[in-house]
Amino acid sequence: MAITEIQELAASQGGVVVTTQAGRLGADRNALRRAVSRGELLHLGRSVYALPSHVDTEASEAEQAEQRHRPLGRGLLVVYPDAVLAGRTAVVAHGLPVGPAKLGRARLERPVPRQVMTQLATIRPTSRPSVTTDVGPAVPVAAAVVQTASDDGVLPGVVAADAALHSGLLSAEELAAEVGRVDGIAGSGAACAMLHHCDGRSESVGESRLRVMCSFWGIPTVPQVEICDGGALVARADLQIEGTTVLLEFDGVVKYADGGVPALVSEKRREDRLRALGYVVVRVTWSDLSRPSLLHARIRRAVRTSQRTPAAR
């Protein structure tokens, strides 16, 4: 058995191959294990393998999880040709983020009478016509977002909804209609809460998560606020806490990676100007989001020490 034949087969179907297909080429499970140990294939779970090129090992843990989930969904469509991607798996297929949802088990819909759980997927009865994505057939964006909120919680649902609204893949009316469709069904409470918290003005996963966490704490914020001085734009802040001069800025590492030292210097000058205008700037990182109690205390301290100002517009 030449591993190149399996790799060529995988390349011809979106970078994935399943155990039964490899078996037709003469590769048993031991041969596949050796291919994985040599770095020639990635084992995504039980019967699904992918080409290593589909996962960037330099990416963040969350990004790698999403990169692995795409070929997992594609591989499961090979295993179940009558399946449709759903929930978190459909969100990923539509090119949307789902952090901080755990992406281990895929979500599928098939013409089955009741829900079935396998090692790799939760399979539910077909609920609606599918649409086409780069990964394969999937439920529409609105359904995928609402299912994610229902399955994984408010925060993953908001992250996906914000990105879909911001990119124009979804309208607020379509999202509201889908939430109404599932009203009263198990998990619909989280979907309704997601609808209340989502805001397409947020421009990144970090901003969405920070805004929703503040909302959970009873701290109302406004996204993407323009700060001007004498009519000249000084900055566009990620978030401003309503009724205060506190600005929340989410700092992802990527924000300055390409710009190097000049980008850092420019950001420092921008922040100095904001402070000179009387604003309190609270910078938040991914690490801060993982320590919510400390972050909450920092933000509360900033609010207490800030001067009052009219609510952000």
Steps between C-alpha positions, in 0.01 A plus 500: 500500500641836397399783730507732200189327363311574820626857505392549139155362580474736798608795286228416246225527763591807699795362694329211680487124477313244708603155617283307255646690205855443621417132536406480133852622427651227716561701819387346829481685832863420584615653172293812572649524851849490351405771251377715787820441703708606197298819464352394166139510625306654787260278695188707572319217678398139457463466121592845365846612389620823342804642326729682749505808276144576610610599851743784571708388798610861558139615548336547839338204672153633417591554135646150472182355651291672232746392228467138615123523522456594134659179364324302772168623366608427144613151597172424675316595182701227329399254773135616486424614143141594595611730784486879533735700723321667792566706813862584577619294201279700264624826656859397424397392148352847442838649594385642834670476841348311792742565788489409781291193407674162527525364147573133561171343394340603171132575447313337210144461377385187316168336407484307828200470736680617815830638628800268484840559659822351366859550606544780246156654459160576640252415223149644505203464265503723193334831587507707180642524146876543482720759332839456334827585676867438419493208742176346378122526548405681822202657670465874418700756699210608723423141599868422559539801733183427697585129532846596628351723770253227596768228513808685625372805685439871464862609453589267207168594342571873531851461357359325193203739470716813529732379225209403274325834551823697455589321175150527356445123488198547724251777575357582842153419366607154377662424834193612697273291279713189557500554877122531485483173311665307785317677784391247760740229380781377729785752493283785372569704814867529405403589142271780625777632727743487206261713295489759779879522527619482138624814321643504148711807575759292683789418270673202662443198720685668786285813480181292496605295799607809696175683424283206604697441819447866593130460429487194728658717773241774450748735332337647185738579213484649150718347224721687255471849650668787314699735727556846354696809605384827347327315220807288418480124546744382767401136528228245456477309827392137512260571787399791722322443829179699483493819705874493575831591342619139522610343171559127466750393237543133411859420406543193285863409427430521125407866538866608506678197356525635147576861591789431738648787702335780292155353576578487872627860499191619312272322746685654795454850357133432436451387858691804636262730308198320641629537856576867439133541406398351834428142395597196705625220274476139617688255280375143493681193364403138438663415831276750678188339351605171658510667845160668515496580872824701474382671183168591660682660794728701266207636303306590814802688635530692174133597515533623859798721418370640170321829456134492397420584143188483276424150373696394189326548168 
